[in-house]
Amino acid sequence: MSTSHKLFLEAQQYIPGGVNSPVRAWRAVGGDPLFIQRGRGCRVIDADGREYLDYVGSWGPLIAGHAHPQIVRALEESLKRGTSFGAPTAKEIELAKMIVAAVPSIEKVRLTSSGTEATMTALRLARGYTKRTKILKFAGCYHGHSDALLVRAGSGALTFSQPDSQGVPEAFASQTLVADYNNLASVEAYCKADPTGIAAVIVEPIAGNMGLILPKPEFLSGLRKITQEYGIVLIFDEVISGFRVGLGGAQALYNITPDLTCLGKIVGGGMPLAAVGGKREIMDMLAPLGPVYQAGTLSGNPLAVTAGVETLKLVSAPGTYHRLNELGAMMAEGLRVAVKDTGTLACVNQIGSMFTLFFGVEQVDDYATATQSDTQLFARFFQGMIARGFYLPPSQFETCFISLVHGEAEVRETVAAAKDVLKNLRL
Ligand SMILES: Cc1ncc(COP(=O)(O)O)c(C=O)c1O
């Protein structure tokens, strides 16, 4: 019996489902989840001592890989000075300045401990600012697990075919409108039906939680135009795309200025840290300056801030995104050739260092097409890759991440393994 199996049996006695976040349980792919004992560079080592090439990267934060020496050194120094003060520290200003300098639309920023808190705060700010109540999101976009946003959500909710959660009062859910990703007409229809009712449109400018789905060329600029026309706050949820597709995130890449931006994952360098930022006028509505309340015992925690600062220093080095783009393109190209050579019906979506291999479909650009993919075939592919030492996210509806410490050799190795697995899938 493997150590991971033993640990999973024990964990299930004390922790619901044995995990502290649902997708970790591998329910969508079957088998026991690996318990990880440590990570090194682009690899993780499980409780049985087996090594895997890692494309989960803690679900996105680890753009610098595991235990990067520069981050570890800074954390050690910070740790010696104490773990938490619940009082302001100079390091928080350093991180805030780096965020404001990097992300074009952010004039002021508030740090939180999770992406869920960041999006929840962004919605509250939008409602306080506009004095309206409704919010509009897109089917298959995931913005954390707050009540208003667990409606037709992606990621784990989609993986378990529970895009709506029990426990969310109907009265709350009814304030959340759901439009179709990459479909401006569906947004316009809601706006026309209630021209002064919608406080915010929240969107993943690059959708990473129904697998990776790219915005069509006019989609984001169209959203900016419509929201301006109707006086709606436009929130870009860049928890995944922030510092992932470039220093300025998707908004810099596509040259769109949202009113508010949510950041998470990379901005905390693998520690619990996220952020909401945006226009000064809206951000200054937050307590203690304004009437919109938001707080957190561990917000701006010194260790988390330190990991964030060091990670942002690392990604700010010249050539970072050029390199990540090259590796991502090489991966996508390699996988497409493998798909073709093995006669598999599948497609690859990729941008920069993010990619998803969708099975059983030719093209995926929204929730409807994503949910047509063959999750059984994905599960078999996943198990084949695990058996060969490649750790992918355990769901069709997630995104793979390449880090700065992956290289061409690792990409080649991965493509070769994928081709081998795809060949066997057809048998
Ligand atoms: C786009 C997006 N927004 C928000 C969140 C929620 O962040 P957290 O899990 O830190 O609460 C996630 C998490 O995966 C996410 O992908």
The ligand as an ORCA input file, in Angstrom:
! r2SCAN-3c Opt
* xyz 0 1
  C      -9.668     33.594    -11.397
  C      -9.760     33.239     -9.942
  N     -10.323     34.113     -9.096
  C     -10.402     33.863     -7.780
  C      -9.923     32.691     -7.243
  C     -10.034     32.418     -5.777
  O      -8.780     32.503     -5.173
  P      -8.497     31.723     -3.803
  O      -8.513     30.260     -4.117
  O      -7.159     32.251     -3.384
  O      -9.574     32.115     -2.853
  C      -9.326     31.741     -8.087
  C      -8.799     30.473     -7.563
  O      -8.423     29.583     -8.241
  C      -9.243     32.032     -9.472
  O      -8.688     31.167    -10.332
*
